[in-house]
């Protein structure tokens, strides 16, 4: 069941139980069954909207899987999944870089993968994760670095491929 379905079911149960318990306590329920359904639908829509707002950013062909802090530095590494079969389309990477780094004034790092099971759960990479990485974008104003490294499978003309 998707998030919206769970939200609707939860809202319906809460709305229905409110009517039942209000009737058991001898109080007259001020809402009619149709009003309860309307209230339930409104509650479900609000809860679906709230969960969408808290969802991790994504765009066409990419999705942020996790954001990991580098030690206690306050600097984060964004781990992004690229849609399989679209890893050679640099506009997808550009879109993710623009969306995730637009508000970052000092530091932004994004690493990209195609297989979800290879997206790391910590900042350091295993050899297999390193070999399967599609791109690595780094912006560090203090160090004067602003570059994107590509896997040789994404950009074979690049002089410095990730291998």
Secondary structure, 3 states (H helix, E strand, C coil): CCHHHHHHHHHHHHHHHHHHHHHHCCCCCCCCHHHHHHHHHHHHHHHHHHHHHHCCCEECCEEEEEEEECCCCCCEEEEEEECCCCCCCHHHHHHHHHHHHCCCCCEEEEEEECCHHHCCCCCCCCHHHHHHCCEEEEEECCCCEEEEEEECCCCCCCCCCEC
